[in-house]
């Protein structure tokens, strides 16, 4: 792993105008059955851009910004609460569509992707850490949930997510059933700072 980070890198909320770049990055990061459709991407960026973050590199020439390139993103929505009040909500096949419940206290992360040429630089950790900190301090919800391929569980555990068990709803879908998917959760806690 190399620690050389790209120059002129920054994180900002994604907006509808970023939809094409997000779709291209989804194509690089996920097989067809796992990636968000262009329609779902457009929906998420239009309805809840505050839950969608992009990692960009500015193209700077002679002190002037000529453009920007999306090199990583996270897409989230607030997923519907569980019908069982004693259990937190988790991502289901239905929640992967055009679903956002503003009254929910659970943010579901639908995708985390870094462009292949920028992987192995801890950029996914940077993006997730920034996301968690912002959501915690803005008091957007009480928890973040994600479904992860079993080999990625240790990565998410290092960032504070806990495994709850296998996601059986997603595993029933033949397109997703090729591997084990794990439900993971991370509570959001507002950080207190001393003045």
N, C-alpha and C positions, 0 to 999 in steps of 0.2 A: 504494500500500500504506500502510495506517495502522498506527501503532505503539500505538494505544490498546488495551490488553489488558483483558479482562473482569475485574471485581473478584471476589475470593474464589475464584480459580481454583486447582485442585490436580490432581495426577495420582496415581492409585492403581491397584493390580491390580483387574481386573474379577472379579466373583464370579457364581455362578449366578443370584442374585437380580437381576442387571443384564441378563439375557438379553433381556427385552422391549425395554428402552431401546436395547440394541445392535442388535437386529433393526430397530427403527424408524430408527435412524441409517444402517444398511446400505441400507435402502430409499431414503433421501434421497441417499445417496452413490453408488450404483451402479445400472446398469440390471439388470433381472431376471436376465439370463443370467450376470452377474458377481458378484452378491451372495451372501454365505453364507446358506444356508438356516437357519431357526430351529433345526433339529436339529443342524446343524454348529456353530452358535453355542453351543448348550447343551452339546454335547460338549466343545468347546474350553474353555469356562468351568469345566466340571466336572473335566476331566482335567489341564489345565495352566494354571490361572489366573495363575501367575507369568509366563507368556508373553503375557498379554493385558492391555493397559493402557488405562485410561480417563482422559479429561480432563474434569473436572467443574467446574461453578460451584456454589458454595453459595448458597442463598437465605437471607440473613441479615437478620433484622428485629429492630432494637433490641438487637443483640448476641447474639441467640438464633438458632441455626441451625434453619430451618424445613424444609429439604429440600435436595436437590441435583439438578442437571440435567446429563446426559451431553451434551457438545458435541463430543467427538472420541474415537476409539478406534483401537487396533491389536490385531489378532488374530493370534496365532502358535501354531505347534506345532513339535515337533522332527520333521523329516521323515526318512524312511528313507535310510540312506546309499546311495550309488551302488554298483552291482555292480562297477564298474570302480574299484579302489582308487586309481588315479592321478587320478581326477576327483572334484571335490566334488559333493554331491547338489544337485539343483535341484528346484523345485516342478514337479510333474506333475499331470495331471488326477486321477490316483488319490490323490495326496497332498492334494488339495483337499477330500477327504471326511473321514470320521471316522477320521483317522490321526494317531497320535502315537507315536513311538518314543523312549522315555525314554533309551535307550542311545546315541542319535545325538548327534553333535557339531555338527549343522547345524540352526539355527532357521529355519523358513520363515515369513515374514510374509505372511499371506493377505489382509489388508486394512488400509489406513490411510485413515481418513475423518474429516473435520471437517464439522460441520453447516454448510450453505450460508451461513447468516447470520453465521457466525464465520470464514469463509474470508478470505484475504488479510491475515492478521494474524500470520503466521509461526508459527501454532499447530501445524501439522504438523511443522515443523522442531523446535519445542520438544518435542513428543511423541516424535518419533524420536530426538532427541539424548538425552533422558532414558532412553528404552528401551535404547539402545545402551550408555550409561554403566552402567546397572544390570546388564545382562547381562554386560558385560565384567568388572565388579568382582565379580560373583557367580560368575564362571567357569562359566556355564551351558552353554556350548558354545565352539566354535572360530570359528564364522562365522555370519553372518546372510545368507540369500538372499531375494530378492524377484523377482517378475516385474512388469514395469512397461510400460505403454503407451509406445510410442516417444516421444511428446511430453513425458512425465514424466521421461525419463532425465536431463536436466540438473539437475532438482530433486534427484534421488537422488544424483547425482554430487557435488553441493555438500555432501552429508552424508557423503561418503566411500565410497559404493558405486561399484563398477567394473562396466562392461558386459562380459559374457562372450560374448554372442552372442544370436541369436534363440532363443526357446524353441519348439522344433519340436513338442514333444508337445502343448502347449496350442494351438498354431496349427492342429493337425489337427482340433480340435473346431469344427464349424460355428458354434457359439454364440460362441466366442472368436476364430475365424478372421477376423473382420471387420476386425481391425487387427493390427499387428505388436506382439508381446510380446517384451520383452528380459529375459534372465536377468541379474541383477545380484547381486554378492556384496560383503560387507564383513567383513573379518576382525575378530574380537573380541580386543582386547588389554587386559589388566588395567592400569589406571593406577596408577603408583607415586607416593606422596606423601611428601614430606620432613616429618619431625616437627619 
